[in-house]
Amino acid sequence: MSTTDLWTYRDSALIGNALVGLDVEATDGEIGKVDEATDEAGTSGIVVDTGTWIFGRKVLLPAGVIERVDLDEEKVYVSRTKEEIKNAPEYDDSRKTDEDYRAELGAYYGDREED
């Protein structure tokens, strides 16, 4: 997956704000809830509040790791494991629009081949 694709929703019908409050499901179980979402071209992603799973931690997931959204189940399914998300760089709200920060996250999430 290219870095550009990583920050773009696979489903162009998705609107970031519609995802806020939905549960987030990694490939191996629930990891938290969508706290924030953006749908700006080339910088789309979701901020996941991991709640009690990793107490007080938030992570920014690029839109491209979202496999699918089930609005009936109120879940966002992502293509990463709980461990991958746990080890991801911590969300830094003050840097969310910083290109270097996005590049760091892009390198972390984009360093493996998609299934």
Secondary structure, DSSP 4 states (H G I P E B T S, - for coil): --HHHHTS-SSTT--HHHHTT-EEEETTEEEEEEEEEE--TT--EEEEE-TTTTTT-EEEEEGGGEEEEETTTTEEEESS-HHHHHTSPPP-GGGTT-HHHHHHHHHHHTSS---
